[in-house]
Each structure stands twice: as structure tokens, then as C-alpha cells.
Amino acid sequence: MSLFFLEAFEHVHKAKAEEYEQMGIKVDNTVQETEPGMLIHVQTKVSENEHEVVYRWVEVYGKFEDFQFHLENPAVKEHMQKLTEKDLLRTPLEIIIYSDWTEEQKEQWKHIPGVKLTFSPLVNGYFR
């Protein structure tokens, strides 16, 4: 499978935003050091209100196997576990994947526990 990208949205309790951001710095640095197939890994703040701050990770992978490697990265697993243990998120993690995968290839990823995962329907465009 070819290059693809995803957006991951995390709705964080506003009172815990600073702790969350510090965790994000740590996991980002580790991903940069350990995942050469992660071509882009950036976090932005999408919105903020009195209850929550919504962050977006944009992740671009060179190939499908790089995504698999990311999900198995011990630092990423630890990060995800801490999000739950520290009750940092107000809602389940939302992931939107942009790819040219077949329905069969998508199926194995549709049931990640604690994650709301969708695939953006491709109307036009291509992946190299």
C-alpha cells in the first residue's frame, strides 16, 4: 500500500490541557527518534472552550507497515494508556484515515478498542 495520512482528534479536559501537551511533546520526540516511516507528525490546537481543548494530530506514513509499527511502538502504547489512566480525554479518540485501501484492507482497522475510526471517502485524487 502507498503513502497515506490520518487525522487524530483528542478532546481534552481543559483543566488537564497543560499535562496533556507535555505528554504530547514527549511522545512526539520519541516518535521522531524511533519511527523513520512517520514522515510528518504534527499537533495543532483546533478549538477551545470552557470545558475542553480539541487537538489534532496529522500523521503521514510512507507505507502501511509504518502505521502498524507506530501502533506497536511502546512509547505510543504507553502514551495511550496514560491518556486513559489520567482521564485526560472527554471523548474517545477520533481517527480519520485518508487512503486508497480496499474495503478488505480497511476492515482490520475498524475495531480498535476505545477509538472512533473512520475512512474518508475518496471522491477524486490519488496516492503515490
C-alpha positions in Angstrom: 0.0 0.0 0.0 1.1 3.5 -0.8 1.6 6.6 1.3 -1.3 7.7 3.4 -2.2 10.1 6.2 -4.6 10.4 9.1 -6.0 13.0 11.5 -6.5 12.1 15.1 -8.7 14.3 17.3 -8.3 14.4 21.0 -10.9 16.3 23.1 -9.0 17.1 26.4 -10.4 18.3 29.7 -9.4 22.0 29.7 -8.0 21.7 33.3 -5.7 18.9 32.1 -4.5 20.6 28.8 -1.1 21.5 30.1 -0.3 18.0 31.3 -1.6 16.6 28.0 0.6 19.0 26.0 3.7 17.9 28.0 2.8 14.3 27.3 2.4 15.2 23.6 5.9 16.7 23.5 7.4 13.5 25.0 5.7 11.1 22.6 6.4 13.3 19.6 10.1 13.4 20.4 10.2 9.6 20.8 8.2 9.0 17.5 10.7 11.3 15.7 13.6 9.2 17.0 12.2 5.8 16.6 9.9 5.9 13.5 11.6 6.8 10.3 8.5 5.8 8.3 6.5 8.6 10.1 7.1 11.3 7.6 5.0 14.0 9.3 3.8 14.1 12.9 2.3 17.4 13.9 -0.1 18.5 16.5 -2.3 21.6 16.4 -5.0 23.1 18.6 -8.3 23.1 16.8 -10.6 24.7 19.3 -11.0 25.6 22.9 -14.0 26.4 25.2 -14.6 26.5 28.9 -14.8 22.6 29.1 -12.3 21.3 26.6 -9.4 21.8 24.2 -9.5 19.9 21.0 -6.2 18.9 19.5 -5.4 17.4 16.1 -2.5 15.1 15.2 -1.7 14.9 11.5 0.3 11.8 10.7 1.8 10.9 7.3 3.2 7.5 6.7 5.4 6.2 3.9 3.6 2.9 3.8 1.1 0.8 5.6 3.7 -1.1 7.6 4.9 2.2 9.1 1.4 2.7 10.6 1.5 -0.8 12.0 4.9 -0.1 13.5 3.5 3.2 15.1 0.6 1.3 16.8 3.1 -1.2 18.2 5.6 1.4 19.4 6.0 1.0 23.2 6.1 4.8 23.6 2.8 5.2 21.8 1.2 2.4 23.7 2.3 4.0 27.0 1.0 7.4 25.9 -2.4 5.9 25.0 -2.5 4.1 28.4 -1.7 7.3 30.3 -4.5 9.2 28.4 -6.9 6.7 29.9 -5.3 6.3 33.3 -5.2 10.1 33.9 -8.7 10.6 32.4 -7.4 13.3 30.1 -9.9 12.8 27.3 -13.5 13.9 27.4 -14.5 11.6 24.4 -13.0 8.6 22.7 -10.0 9.3 20.3 -11.3 10.1 16.8 -9.2 9.0 13.8 -9.9 9.7 10.2 -7.8 7.9 7.7 -7.2 9.1 4.1 -6.1 6.3 1.9 -6.7 4.3 -1.2 -7.1 1.0 0.7 -9.6 -1.6 -0.4 -12.6 -2.4 1.9 -10.8 -5.6 2.9 -7.7 -3.7 3.9 -9.8 -1.2 5.9 -11.8 -3.9 7.8 -9.0 -4.9 10.1 -8.7 -1.4 11.5 -12.3 -0.6 12.1 -12.4 -2.2 15.5 -9.7 -0.7 17.6 -10.9 -0.5 21.2 -11.5 3.0 22.5 -11.2 4.6 19.1 -13.8 6.0 16.8 -12.1 5.3 13.4 -13.5 6.3 10.0 -12.1 6.3 6.5 -12.6 9.5 4.5 -14.3 8.6 1.2 -12.1 9.5 -1.7 -14.0 11.3 -4.4 -11.0 12.5 -6.5 -7.3 12.3 -6.1 -4.5 9.8 -5.9 -1.8 8.5 -3.7 1.7 7.7 -4.9 
